[in-house]
Amino acid sequence: MPSILRQILSRRMLVSLLMGFSCGLPLLLTISLLQAWMKDEGVDLTVIGMMSLVGLPYTVKFLWAPALDRFTLPFLGRRRGWLIVAQIFLAVSIAWLGLSNPAKAPWMMAFAAFMTAFFSASQDIVVDAYRREDLRDEELGLGSSFYVNGYRLGMLLASGGGLIMSDHIPFSMVYLLMAGCMAVGAATTLLTTEPEAAMGKPGNWREAVIDPFLDYFQRKEALWILAFILLYKIGDTMASSMTTPFYLDIGFTKTEIGAVVKLFGFWATIIGGIAGGVIMLRLNINRSLWIFGVLQGISTLGFAVLAWIGHNVVALATVIVFENLSGGMGTAAYTAFMASLTNKKFTATQYALLSSLMGVPRVMASAPTGFLAKYLGWWEFFVACALIAVPGMLLLVKFAPWEEKEMLTKHNMDP
């Protein structure tokens, strides 16, 4: 136990938490908070809807990740140098966004939001690479859980905190304050150490752009692993995308949803992430993926049970707490697994590719959920979501069997 406590309180875990906060903070500044500001200013709903396109950099960040692997700036090292540059430009972009005028110049605001998303995605690329290189293999699970929890804290400050502050001060001031909060990430970058580049770095553009993909796809299980990344959380994602209409439809008030889902659910997710990280120290990522995947499926079935029970606040709280606990553990294992797949020579490029794929189910699989819920009914819909997760679990048999103890070594070995 003292050994686990030392790992939890180590510099590497604190850095993972603070860098996660720095990455989570900008995300909703270009989505929910910006939408609220534009709505307040009377911007047309069509324009508000089109603003979702400013998030494009998050889905194609693997396109410029090779440059961040290939080049080293003349200060702070390969990872910290790029990171401080991204964070400075990100803070400037957030401040610029706050100084924009959504009513008079919405397209100028859109450009500022796009630049915010670009530098935010760039920060994500470097932080993911830094975390993979800074953490020891056995610490990836716990470190990923700290990163994910920091990410959620950043999102909570940007969305919940930003909306609350906007009732008392102008949105422009809110954005300037959020830009100031980026100092947390910048200070972390300056005070932490540069990870050792044990595998070297790409020496030319071919090594930076082509070799990361060749390195990955020459592995025997490459396509199976990509399929797993797409499918592992697909059921959980589909179910989560329709939970708010579901709660309202079975009779819960907005106050009940806000109090139970947002308050209990948030802290359950935080606890689940930390618990998942600690469990992965005792087990390995293979077994954690199995256990947490099963728990995610059971939690999805919990919504089906709630559909049968109907309006009951205690039942709602129970389902929400269990769903968020299992979801937090599953996300920690999922993130650690993707990090374990990367070759440290091409960390930024390979992780950017995998994390971009991770976002595909959130967009594509969530699109038909309203249609399915309408024509199947709530009970049948959530049962279907639980069953849809089964193929992703079965793929674990192919490359992460329960009995195999050393997955990290297997996936990081030369093909």
N, C-alpha and C positions, 0 to 999 in steps of 0.2 A: 504493500500500500504506500509506504513512503516513496518508493520509486515512481509510482503513478502520480503521486502528488507533486514530485519534483518535475515531472514532464508537463503536468498541467500548468505549473507556475513558471515554466521556463521562458526565456526570451523568445524562442521560436513560436510558442503558442500566443504570447502577447502580440507579437508582430502579425501573426495570422489574423487575430481578432481585429486589430486596428486597421490593417490593410483591407479586410473585409468590409469594415465600416466605411472606409474611403471609397470602395467600389460600389457599395449599395446606395450611398447618398445621392449620386447624380441621376440614377435611373428614373425615378418617379418625378424628378424635376422637369423632365421633358414629356411626361405622360399625364398622370392624374392632376398634379398641382398646376401644370400649365393649362390643362383643360379647364380647371376651375377658374383660373384667372381670365382666360379668354371668354368664358361664359359670363362672368361678371361684367366684362367690358362690352358685351353684346355682340361678339363676333359670330358670324353666321355658322350654323352647325356643320355645314358642308366643309367649311375651312377648318373647323375644329377636328372633324373626322380625318381630313387629309393630313393633319399634323402627325398622325401616327407614322407616316412615312419617314419622319426624321430619325426614327429608331433603326433605320436600315444598317448603319455601321455595326450594330451588335450582331447582325446575322451574317455579315461578310467580312468579319475582322481577320479571318485567315488570309485575306488577300495581301495585307501589308505586314502581317506577322513575320514573314521571312526577313524583312529589312531589320526588324528588331533583334532577330537572331544573328544576322550577318554582321552588323556594325556595332562598334563600341564607341561611345562618346568619350571625349578626353577628360572626363571627370566622373568620379564616383563608381566607375565600373560599368559593365555591360547592362546589368539589370537596374541598378539604382540610378544610373545616369539617365536612361530613357524614362524611368519612373518619375523622377523629379521634374523632367521637362513636361511630361504628360500632365502631371498634377498642377504645375504652374499655369499651363495653357487651359486646363480644365477650369481652374478657379477664375481665370480671366473670362472664359466663355460663359460661365454661370453668371458672373457679374454683368457681362454684356447683355445676356438674356434678360436680367432684371431691369436693365436700363432701356429695354425696347418698349415699344408702344403697340400692344396687340390690336387696338382699335384702328389706329391711323396707319400703321406699317406692319401688318401681320406677316408679310413675306420676309421682311427683314428679321422679324422675330423667329420665323421658321429657319432662317439661315443660322441665326445664333443658336437655336435649339439643335440644329444639325451638327454644328461644330462642337457643342457640348457633348452630344452623343458620340461623335468621332473620337474626341480626346478621352471620354469615359471608356469607350471600347478599347482604346489604346492602353489605358491604365489597366484594364482587365487582363489584356494579353500579357503585360509585363508582370503583374502581380501573380497570375497563375504560374508563369515560368519561375518567378522568384520562389514561390511557395514549394514547388516541386523540387527545386535545387537546394533549398534551405533545410527542408525537413528530411530526416532519415526515413528510410522505407517503412519502418515499423511505426513511425509517427504520422504517416499520411492520413490515417483515419481520424485521429484526434485533431490534427492540425486543420483538416478539412472542416470538421465540425465547428471549430472556433471561427474559421473564415466565414462559414455559412451564417453563423449566429451574428457575427459582426456585420455582415451584409444586411441581415434583416433589421438590425438596429439602425443602420444607415437609412434603409427604406422607411422605417417607422418615423424617424426624425423628419425626413423629407416630405412624407405624405401626411401622416397624422399631425406631426408638429408644425409643418408648414401651413396646413389648413387652419389649425387653431390660431397660429400667429396672424394669419391673414384676416381674422376677425377683428384684430386690434391694431395692426399696422398695415401699410400698403404692401401689395405683392412685391413691388420693386425692392422694398427694404427686406422682405423675406428672402428674396434671391441673393441679395448682398450678404445677408447673414449666412446663408448656405455656402456661398463662395468662401466666406471666412472659415467655415467649418472644415474646408479642405486642408486647413493648416494641420489638422490631426494626421492626415496621410503624409503630408510633406515632412512633418517633424519625424514621423516614424521612418521614412525613407532616409533622412539625414543621419538619424541616430543608430540605425541598425547596421549590420555588417553585410558586405557583399558576399553572396554564396560562392563557393568554389566551383569553377567550371571544370568538373572532373573529366568530362568527355570532350573538352575542347569546344570549338565553335566552327561554324561553316567558314571555309576559306575563300569561297567565290559564290557567284549567284547561282550556279547550278547546284552546289551543295546546299544553299539556303532555300531554294525554291523547289527543286525537283527531288533531291535526296530525302527530305522528310517524308514525302508521300511514298517514294520507293521503299524506304525503310519500314514504313508502316504496312503497306500492302503486300510486302514479301512474306509477312508472317502467315502461317497456315490458317489461323483463325480470324484473319483481318475482317472479312465480310460478315462472319458470324458476330463478331464483337460490335461492328457498326449496327447490325440489326438489333442486338441487345440494347445498345445505347438508345436506339429509337423506341424500343418496346418496353423497357423495364418499368418505366413510370407512366406508361400511356393510360392505363386504367385509372390510376390515381389522378392524373391530369384531367382526363375527361370528366370524372366525377366532380372534381373541384371546380371546374368551369361553370357548373350549373347549381352549385350549392345555395347561392343567395336566392335565386328564383324559387328553388325547392323550399327553403325555410319560409319564405313569404307565402307560398302556395298552400302549405299545410297549417298556416295560421299564426306563425310567430310574428310579433311586432318588430319594427326596426330597432326599438330600444332593446328588446331581448336579444336580437341578433348581434347588435353592437356590443352589449355587455358580455355575452357568453362567447361569441365567435371571436371577436377582436381581442378581448382581455384574456380569457382563459386559453383561447387558441394560440395566441402569440407566445405566452409563457410556456405552454406545453410544447410548442415547437422548439423553443430555446432549450428546454430541459431535455427533449428528445435528441437534439443535435449533440449536446454534451454527453448524454448517456451513450449514444451511438459511438462517439469517439472513444470513450473509456472501454466499451465492450470490444471494440476493434483492437485495443491494446492487448486484451486477454485472448481473443480469438484471432482470426485473420480476416482479410477482406472477403475471401471466398465465402466463408461460413456466414459472415455478416450479411452479405448480399442475399443469401438464402433466407436467413431468419427475418431480416427486415422486409424482404419482399413478401413473405407470407403474412407478416403483420400488416403490411399495406393492403393486401387483398382482404384480410379480415376487417380492417377499418372501413374499407369501401362497402362491404356488406352491412356494416353498422348503419349506413345511411338507408339501406333497404329496410332494416329493422325499424328505424325512426319513421320511415314512410308508413309502416304498418301501425306503429304506436300512435302517431299523430302529434298534436300539440302537447308537449310535456317538457318543461324547462330542464328538469333533472336528466331526462333521457337525452336532450339536446347537448347538455354540458358533458355527459359521459361520452357520447359519440364524438364530439368535437375534441375533447382532451385526448382520447385514444387515437383519433385520426391524425392529430398534429404531433403527438409523441412518435407514432410510427413513421409519419412523413418526415419528421426531423431526422430520425435515425436512418431512414432510407436515403435521404438526400446526402447525408454525410458519407455513407458507404459508396454511393453512386459517384460523388465528386472525387473521393479518394481513389476509386477504381480507375477513373479516367486519368488521373494524375499518374497512377502506376503504369499506365500504358505508354507513356511518353519516353522517348529516347532523350537523355539530358543534353545531347548535342543540338537537338531541334525542339527544345521544350516549348518555346513560344508558338511555333507554327503548328506542331501536332496538337497541343492542347487547344489552340484556337479553333482548329478544325473540329475536334471532338465536341467542344462546348457549343459550337455553332449548330452541330447536329442535334445536341441535346434540346435546343430550342424549337426544333421542327415540330414535335408532337404538340407543343403548347399552341401553335398556330393552326396546323393542319388537322390534328385529331379533335381539337375543340370546336372546329367549325360546324360539324353536323350534330353536336350534342343536343341543341335545342330541338331539332327535328326528331331525334331518337326519343328524347324525353316526352315530347308531345304525343307521339304515336305509340310508344310502348307503355307509358305510365311510369311513375317514379320508382315503384318497387322493382319492376322489370328492368328499368334503365340502370339502376345501381347494381343489380345482379349481373347485367351484361357487362358493365365496367369492370367488375371483379373478374369475370371470365376472360375478358380481353387481355388481362395482365398475365394470363397463364403462359402463352407462348414465350414471352420475355423470360419468365422463370425457367422454362424448359431449356432455353438456350444456355443456361448456366451449366447444364450437364456437359455441353460441348467443350467449354474452355475454363470453367471454374468449378469443378466437381467438389463436393463436400470433403472428400478424403484428402485432396491435394492441399498440402500445407503451405507451399511456397509459390504463390501466384506471382509475386512481384519479380522474383528472379526469372521466372519463365517468360514473362512478357517484356522484360527489359534486356533479354539476351539478344545477341546478334542473330538475324534470321538465317 
